[in-house]
Amino acid sequence: MKFLNLIKKFLYLTSRTNLIVKKYKFDNSLNYVWGMKSSGQKLREKVDKSFLVYIEDGFIHSFGMNKKIPLSICYDKNGIYYNHNSKSQLFTFIKQRLSNENLLRSRKIIKLWKKYSISKYNFTNFLEPPNGKFVLLIDQTLGDLSISYGGATRDSFSKMFDFASKNWPDHKIVIKVHPDVVKYKKTGCLDKNFFNKENVVVISKLGQINKLIEFSTAVCVVTSQVGFESLVYGKEVHVFGRPFYSGLGLTKDHQIYNDSKKIKSISIEQLVYAALVKYQFYLDPKTKKLCNIEDIMEFVYKNRTVSKFFGDNFEGINLTPWKAKQINRFVYPSTGRCVKSFMRFRNRMENIIVWGKAPKTDDYISKVKNFISVEDGFVRSVGLGGDLYPPHSLLFDKKGIHFDGSRTSDLEDLLQNMIIEEDELIRSRKLIDVIIQSHISKYNLRFKNQVKLPKNIKNQDTIAVLGQVETDNSILYGVPNDTIPKTNFSLVEQVKKDFPNSYVIYKPHPDIDSGLRTKGKKESSINEVADLIAYKTSLEDIFKIVNRVAVFTSLGGFEALIRKKSVITYGFPFYAGWGLTEDKLNNHPWAKRRKRRLSLEELIFISLVKYPLYCSLNSKCLLEIENVIQEITSANNSKQNLEQMVFKYWGILKDRILFSAR
């Protein structure tokens, strides 16, 4: 008996219903049943109705399938929406008039639903409609409770097919098979003998249904949610059951309604607001907190966009296990695919991902369909990449890579051509404020050392020269060979020459400061040229005491711009050439590509919002930069794991090999 009780307790704790109640943080004192499933019959019969809640998968279920915790949940204290004989709260919500504010919100949701191609199940690929005129018929799974509780039977599907065939004799009949029939090999309701009839097109693949809806003459359903989605598109919808959206004057109903729940004067805005706002709870995968439908639609759209970017059958080339692991954190949530470590290039590869840039891998560019370069993002981590702290952001680029000044990149293309909307500018301004207030940088290091300037330079121009790792690709590919030598010593020397009356502070790169990377040539002689060297000092403290910042290509120059500092560039970083910096290579041939003048807000939005991908270290899903900043400000990276300790000095070993080869 004890063993059976233990099994029952285990099944209770691990049931999908209870997992959802826990994840959505619903009231534990209430009893929850999953719609009208037989497993909840005893509760429905015996429990006090004031302590009973009906829940069901929401109308935006997931991106892809096999999701145990859905993106939305229907929450109903009086019944469930697909039971036409119930007193479901949805029926009450539908009748309620909308305020002007809610009316506008409903219209915005309708617009976003169509713009982002949202459905219950959301996929990367779109199901393409056939050529010519067609009507769309939606099949459902045999035994679906929404059929029997929606006043329909399997015979309703035959009536639907017969009506469509007779009413549109000059149209193709497109039958869309339910995703569960495709994925889990369940049985559909439409007789398969219909599938072989003339002019019938059967679509049994998984994919996004929106184009089929959009280009159809009409949509025929029994009780499927697709009928509701078709109303969102303004389609003529013929209904052969009694779903929640029928009998309201919005559909062509092929059943007779005699009950008082149904009203003939409901607007699509009322229906959408009731069904998608009032009746649903949404769980943000990024924060694990309840959110609005707009957040969920943005999430679906973002994941689909990312998945389309990578395409099918992508593979990583020459990746260490650690780099493959980091890339997979970013690509798996959207694509469901992973790259492997130590893969070598093979002919017939179509889409490859390569870390950084190297002459050897550049040879593959002309041999593949998509060559994707990946690098650390601009808001990377709490801790150095050389210490193997995992990145919060990565940059994936098909045209080049942001630090290669010799050719265009996806980032440069965006900076040159993207038109920024007013709401995006507002978001950018807020982001700038948050970055400054939260002291956000690439590595988010906190140093105790502070620079103390001599009292006699109080009114003197002060310039910070930001050092870099001299073997880094941003130096090798971001500073033209026909300019000054690519060393930190040469940069400091040139700044001192160009600004002889300025007080020059040299700040070494944190990887050099920490001993993770090798010092550059003549690094030890910089103290003979610079007025002060700021060892192990945060950029934030440096920015507070200087008027200007000088760089080759350092991201510190970008961070200085955010803080309204004047920036002088001696290389060709991604943020140079747009009218925001003083560029010493302004007449160089590379600079001729960048013809546009940008505001700081435009530069920030494109560089920090549009271009990078962000991924949570907690929830393992894609984020927005604002979410990452929240994670960073609460992070605690005081302890290193075994992997970090073992490979800590890989960077310095690599530098010595590179220096010996130069």
URLIN-V86756 format. One record per residue. N is the residue number from 0. SS is DSSP state (@ for helix, = for strand, . for the rest). PHI is phi as a letter, one per 40 degrees, with the letter a starting at -180 (none if undefined). BURIAL is + if it has 16 or more other C-alpha atoms within 10 Angstrom, else -. Layout:
N/SS/PHI/BURIAL  N/SS/PHI/BURIAL
This chain:
0/./none/-  1/@/c/-  2/@/c/-  3/@/c/-  4/@/c/-  5/@/c/-  6/@/c/-  7/@/c/-  8/@/c/-  9/@/c/-  10/@/c/-  11/@/c/-  12/@/c/-  13/@/b/-  14/./c/-  15/@/c/-  16/@/d/+  17/@/c/+  18/@/c/-  19/@/c/+  20/@/d/+  21/@/c/-  22/@/c/-  23/./c/+  24/./f/-  25/./c/-  26/./c/-  27/./c/-  28/./c/-  29/./c/-  30/=/b/+  31/=/b/+  32/=/b/+  33/=/c/+  34/./f/+  35/./b/+  36/./c/-  37/@/c/-  38/@/c/-  39/@/b/-  40/@/c/-  41/@/c/-  42/@/c/-  43/@/c/+  44/@/c/-  45/@/b/-  46/./c/-  47/./d/-  48/@/d/-  49/@/c/-  50/@/b/-  51/=/b/+  52/=/b/+  53/=/c/+  54/=/b/+  55/=/a/+  56/=/d/+  57/./c/+  58/./c/+  59/./b/+  60/./c/+  61/=/a/+  62/=/b/+  63/./g/+  64/./b/-  65/./g/-  66/./b/-  67/./c/-  68/./b/+  69/./c/+  70/./c/+  71/=/a/+  72/=/b/+  73/=/c/+  74/=/b/+  75/=/a/+  76/./c/+  77/./b/+  78/./i/+  79/./a/+  80/./d/+  81/./c/+  82/./c/+  83/./c/+  84/./c/-  85/./c/-  86/./b/+  87/./d/+  88/@/c/+  89/@/d/+  90/@/c/+  91/@/c/-  92/@/d/+  93/@/c/+  94/@/c/+  95/./c/-  96/./c/-  97/./b/+  98/./c/-  99/@/d/-  100/@/c/-  101/@/c/-  102/@/c/+  103/@/c/-  104/@/c/+  105/@/c/+  106/@/c/+  107/@/c/-  108/@/c/+  109/@/c/+  110/@/c/-  111/@/c/+  112/@/d/+  113/@/c/+  114/@/c/-  115/./c/+  116/./f/+  117/./c/+  118/./a/+  119/./c/+  120/=/b/+  121/=/b/+  122/./b/+  123/./c/+  124/./c/-  125/=/b/+  126/./c/+  127/./c/-  128/./c/+  129/./c/-  130/./c/-  131/./g/-  132/./c/-  133/=/a/+  134/=/b/+  135/=/b/+  136/=/b/+  137/=/b/+  138/./c/+  139/./b/+  140/=/c/+  141/./c/-  142/./g/-  143/./d/-  144/@/c/+  145/@/c/+  146/@/c/+  147/@/c/+  148/./c/+  149/./c/+  150/./g/+  151/./b/+  152/./b/+  153/@/c/+  154/@/c/-  155/@/c/+  156/@/c/+  157/@/c/+  158/@/c/-  159/@/c/+  160/@/c/+  161/@/c/-  162/@/c/+  163/@/c/+  164/@/c/+  165/@/c/-  166/@/c/-  167/./b/-  168/./c/-  169/./c/-  170/./b/+  171/=/c/+  172/=/b/+  173/=/c/+  174/=/b/+  175/=/c/+  176/./c/+  177/./c/+  178/@/d/+  179/@/c/-  180/@/c/+  181/@/c/-  182/@/c/-  183/@/b/-  184/./f/-  185/./c/-  186/./c/-  187/=/c/+  188/./c/+  189/./c/+  190/./c/-  191/@/c/-  192/@/c/-  193/@/c/+  194/@/c/-  195/@/c/-  196/./c/-  197/./c/-  198/./g/-  199/=/c/+  200/=/b/+  201/=/b/+  202/=/b/+  203/./b/-  204/./c/-  205/./c/+  206/./i/+  207/=/c/+  208/./c/+  209/@/d/+  210/@/c/-  211/@/c/+  212/@/c/+  213/@/d/+  214/@/c/+  215/./c/+  216/./c/+  217/./a/+  218/=/b/+  219/=/b/+  220/=/b/+  221/./c/+  222/./b/+  223/./d/+  224/./c/+  225/@/d/+  226/@/c/+  227/@/c/+  228/@/c/+  229/@/c/+  230/@/c/+  231/@/d/+  232/./c/+  233/./g/-  234/./c/+  235/./c/+  236/=/b/+  237/=/b/+  238/=/b/+  239/./b/+  240/./b/+  241/./b/+  242/./c/+  243/./c/+  244/./c/+  245/./c/+  246/./g/+  247/./b/+  248/./g/-  249/./b/+  250/./b/+  251/=/c/-  252/=/c/+  253/./b/+  254/./b/-  255/./c/-  256/./b/-  257/./b/-  258/./c/-  259/./c/-  260/./c/+  261/./c/+  262/./b/-  263/./b/-  264/./b/-  265/./c/+  266/./c/-  267/@/c/+  268/@/c/+  269/@/c/+  270/@/c/+  271/@/c/+  272/@/c/+  273/@/c/+  274/@/c/+  275/@/b/+  276/@/b/+  277/@/c/-  278/./c/+  279/=/b/+  280/=/b/+  281/=/b/+  282/=/b/+  283/=/c/+  284/./c/+  285/./c/+  286/./b/-  287/./g/-  288/=/b/-  289/=/c/+  290/=/a/+  291/./c/-  292/@/c/+  293/@/c/-  294/@/c/+  295/@/c/+  296/@/c/+  297/@/c/-  298/@/c/+  299/@/c/+  300/@/c/+  301/@/c/+  302/@/c/+  303/@/c/+  304/@/c/-  305/@/c/+  306/@/c/+  307/@/c/-  308/@/c/-  309/@/c/+  310/./g/-  311/./c/-  312/./f/-  313/=/c/+  314/=/a/+  315/=/c/+  316/=/b/+  317/./f/+  318/./c/+  319/./c/-  320/@/d/-  321/@/c/-  322/@/c/+  323/@/c/+  324/@/c/+  325/@/c/+  326/@/c/+  327/@/c/+  328/@/d/+  329/@/c/+  330/@/c/+  331/@/c/+  332/@/d/+  333/@/c/+  334/@/b/+  335/./g/-  336/./b/-  337/./b/+  338/./c/+  339/./b/+  340/./c/+  341/./g/-  342/./c/-  343/./b/-  344/./c/-  345/./b/-  346/./d/-  347/./g/-  348/./c/-  349/./b/+  350/=/b/+  351/=/b/+  352/=/b/+  353/=/b/+  354/=/c/+  355/./g/+  356/./a/+  357/./a/-  358/@/d/-  359/@/c/-  360/@/c/+  361/@/c/-  362/./c/-  363/./c/+  364/@/d/+  365/@/c/-  366/@/b/-  367/./b/-  368/./c/-  369/=/b/+  370/=/b/+  371/=/b/+  372/=/c/+  373/=/b/+  374/=/a/+  375/=/d/+  376/./c/+  377/./c/+  378/./b/+  379/./c/+  380/./a/+  381/./b/+  382/./h/+  383/./c/+  384/@/c/+  385/@/c/+  386/@/c/+  387/./g/+  388/./c/+  389/./c/+  390/./c/+  391/./c/+  392/=/a/+  393/=/b/+  394/=/b/+  395/=/b/+  396/=/b/+  397/./c/+  398/./c/+  399/./a/+  400/./a/+  401/./d/+  402/./c/+  403/./c/+  404/./c/+  405/./c/+  406/./a/-  407/./c/+  408/./b/+  409/@/d/+  410/@/c/+  411/@/c/+  412/@/c/-  413/@/c/-  414/@/c/+  415/@/c/+  416/@/b/-  417/./c/-  418/./c/-  419/./c/-  420/./c/-  421/@/c/-  422/@/c/-  423/@/c/+  424/@/c/+  425/@/c/-  426/@/c/+  427/@/c/+  428/@/c/+  429/@/c/-  430/@/c/+  431/@/d/+  432/@/c/-  433/@/c/-  434/@/c/+  435/@/c/-  436/@/c/-  437/@/c/-  438/./f/-  439/./c/+  440/./a/+  441/./c/+  442/./b/+  443/./f/+  444/./c/+  445/./b/-  446/./b/-  447/./c/-  448/=/c/-  449/./b/-  450/./c/+  451/./b/-  452/./c/-  453/./c/-  454/@/c/-  455/@/c/-  456/@/b/-  457/./d/-  458/./b/-  459/./c/-  460/./c/-  461/=/b/+  462/=/b/+  463/=/c/+  464/=/b/+  465/=/c/+  466/./c/+  467/./b/+  468/./c/+  469/./c/+  470/./c/+  471/./c/-  472/@/c/-  473/@/c/+  474/@/c/+  475/@/c/-  476/./b/+  477/./b/+  478/./b/+  479/./d/+  480/./c/-  481/./c/-  482/./b/-  483/./c/-  484/./d/-  485/./c/+  486/./b/+  487/@/c/+  488/@/c/+  489/@/c/+  490/@/c/+  491/@/c/+  492/@/c/+  493/@/c/+  494/@/c/+  495/@/c/+  496/@/c/-  497/@/c/-  498/./b/-  499/./c/-  500/./c/-  501/./c/+  502/=/c/+  503/=/b/+  504/=/b/+  505/=/b/+  506/=/b/+  507/./c/+  508/./c/+  509/@/d/+  510/@/c/+  511/@/c/+  512/@/d/+  513/./c/-  514/./g/-  515/./c/+  516/./b/+  517/./c/+  518/./c/+  519/./c/+  520/./c/-  521/./g/-  522/@/d/-  523/@/c/-  524/@/c/-  525/@/c/+  526/@/c/-  527/@/c/-  528/./b/+  529/./c/+  530/./c/-  531/=/a/+  532/=/b/+  533/./b/+  534/./c/+  535/./f/+  536/=/b/+  537/./c/+  538/@/d/+  539/@/d/+  540/@/c/-  541/@/c/+  542/@/c/+  543/@/c/-  544/@/b/-  545/./b/+  546/./c/+  547/=/b/+  548/=/b/+  549/=/b/+  550/=/a/+  551/./c/+  552/./b/+  553/./d/+  554/@/c/+  555/@/d/+  556/@/c/+  557/@/c/+  558/@/c/+  559/@/c/+  560/@/d/+  561/@/d/+  562/./c/+  563/./g/-  564/./c/+  565/=/c/+  566/=/b/+  567/=/b/+  568/=/b/+  569/./b/+  570/./b/+  571/./b/+  572/./c/+  573/./c/+  574/./c/+  575/./c/+  576/./g/+  577/./b/+  578/./g/-  579/./b/+  580/./b/+  581/=/c/+  582/=/b/+  583/./c/-  584/./b/+  585/./c/+  586/./c/-  587/./c/-  588/@/d/-  589/@/c/+  590/@/c/+  591/@/c/-  592/@/c/-  593/./c/+  594/./b/-  595/./c/-  596/./b/-  597/./b/+  598/./c/-  599/@/c/+  600/@/c/+  601/@/c/+  602/@/d/+  603/@/c/+  604/@/c/+  605/@/c/+  606/@/c/+  607/@/b/+  608/@/b/+  609/@/c/-  610/./c/+  611/./c/+  612/=/b/+  613/=/b/+  614/=/b/+  615/./c/+  616/./c/+  617/./b/-  618/./c/-  619/./f/-  620/./b/+  621/=/c/+  622/=/b/+  623/./b/+  624/@/d/+  625/@/c/+  626/@/c/-  627/@/c/+  628/@/c/+  629/@/c/-  630/@/c/+  631/@/c/+  632/@/c/-  633/./b/-  634/./c/-  635/./b/-  636/./b/-  637/./c/-  638/./b/-  639/./b/-  640/./c/-  641/@/c/-  642/@/d/-  643/@/c/-  644/@/c/-  645/@/c/-  646/./b/-  647/./d/+  648/./b/-  649/@/c/-  650/@/c/+  651/@/c/+  652/@/c/-  653/@/c/-  654/@/c/+  655/@/c/-  656/@/c/-  657/@/c/-  658/@/c/-  659/@/c/-  660/@/c/-  661/./c/-
